[in-house]
Amino acid sequence: MTAPEGAPASPASAAAAALLDALVTLGVRHLVVSPGSRSQALALAAAELERQGRASLHVRIDERSAGFTALGIGRETRVPAAVICTSGTAVANLLPAALEAHHSGIPLLLLTADRPPELRGVGANQTTAQPGIFGEAARFAVDAPVPAGGDEGAFVELAARAFVAAAGESVQGVAHLNLPFVEPLAGPLPEWFADGGGNAEALRIARALIPDPPAPVTLEQGPRTIVVAGEGAGEDAELIARQGGWPLVAEIVSGARFGRRVVQGARAALADPSLGGRVERAVVVGHPTLTREATGLLSRPDVEVVALRGTGVAFDLNGATRQADAVAVATGEPDRAWLQAWAAFSRAHTTDLDTPAPDIAGLASYEPRERLGAVRAELAAVRTPLDRAQLVAGLWRATWPHDRLVFGSSRLVRVADDVLSGKRVRVHANRGLAGIDGTIATGLGVALALAAGGGPGVTRVLLGDLAFLHDVGSLLLPDAEARPRIQVVVGNDGGGTIFDGLEVARAAGADAMTRVQYTPQSADIAQLAGAYGWGHVVATTRSALDQALTAPVDGPQIVEVPLPR
């Protein structure tokens, strides 16, 4: 990429090239840009990296969408995406994604352009106090020096330090580089950068900064133990349960609900005095948030809790939880009676949401009454109106290991946690703070990362209507970018029915409950889909849902499922 003839040299462009070249050399493959003037040197360097094929570029006009898109990429790849934005409120709009990344242990790089120090605090346009704006959510935060030309090595070092802080340690999180620039804000890019770049110095610095692997905590056999898997646990939780011969209580968002140790009906099991009441030790992997029964168990002072450290906030509900960077299971004979008691409970509480198998003999019968009865039964099964349980079951049936499933923080995720059986599926959910912010953008980030890896899978996002409307602006995708394979499945019950199960439903009057909790809506999702260029289909029966979820997906689509209140 060449600049117009006569364009003056710009220290900002030289520094931006050095910084982004170093990050790409270290492994960053996705750059998310929200346009702005002060950040133009970074944005133009990002465009050049896209032209060279060294990084994928994603442009979002809304910084909140940009932040959650990068968060989704980091969730899927465990490598940080870099977000580039201009100064002022643009930076503040990254805070929700930064908080979620911090509380979920997701790698994220934030590159925020700024005015130079002499223009801060004097009323200069689009200027606020950006250094430290993310507070404790940023595990690494630097207010960089103003580029002066010839100091590109300092920005290479900053890139290496930020990358290692975000991605190279046992706990991943947010790194923030605040980058003040002065005019000229952009100029010709350095020749070395246009020729393909690559920086061995960045690799050397990063290797020196990466700490040695932590020593694991050894878990001995003996105490009656269960493994509790929350969001972000993944296959580690199943491995620990399998090695220890311990029951596995896996939230649906954990990605660990598979294998022979998984307990069905886990909420009831935890509430059972003969099972949950007798737990002596709990090993926590990920961040469990979905059930009060699990929270109650992990808050008990008589239970030894060992939590694998995975986020910027230590998990310690009982005030005595032992933190571990890694665990190892000692050899020994497991408590088979303990495991068998949980296994028997699990078999008795398995939920079967599949409709009965077709009456093959009846359908093939030459007896009119038998044949007609079988046909009517089959039609009744496929025409049954969808409820929440059938919706989550249909989604679970259609999703396989090469796909991705993203749960929003809506009522539906709790239904899914209650009724879905074990299956080895890669699951994502923003449960660090359990907010509804950026759910669509997070799903898009996951889908973009999945597609970049060359996989054939589809990313499906399940959320309620209010979570959908909260992030509807993230449906806007640039015309120049590839359309990811993604289905956003919206359970539309016209408002926030998740509040039905909370204390407020017993405390509020009907009018107040409707006005300030349910927040009923009548938005036309089909027209929203059309306005943003997304496909749209309505599914009201199991047959229609199955057809929508199993049909080929070649671009973004919304599947709307009307639900009763």
Secondary structure by P-SEA (a helix, b strand, c coil): ccccccccccaaaaaaaaaaaaaaaacccbbbbbbcccaaaaaaaaaaaaaaccbbbbbbccaaaaaaaaaaaaaaccbbbbbbbbcccccccaaaaaaaaaaabbbbbbbbbbccccccccccccccccccccccccccccccccccccaaaaaaaaaaaaaaaaccccbbbbbbbbcccccccccccccccccccccaaaaaaaaaacccccbbbbbbcccbbbbbbcccccaaaaaaaaaacbbbbcccccccccccccccaaaaaaacccccccccbbbbcccccccaaaaaaaaccccbbbbccccccccccccbbbbbcbbbbcccccaaaaaaaaaaaaaacccccccccccccccccccaaaaaaaaaaaaaaaaccccaaaaaaaaaaaccccbbbbbcccaaaaaaaacccccccccccccccccccaaaaaaaaaaaaaaaacccbbbbbbbcaaaaaacccccccccccccccccccccccccccccccccccccccaaaaaacccccccccaaaaaaaabbbbbbbccaaaaaaaaacccccbbbbbbbbcc
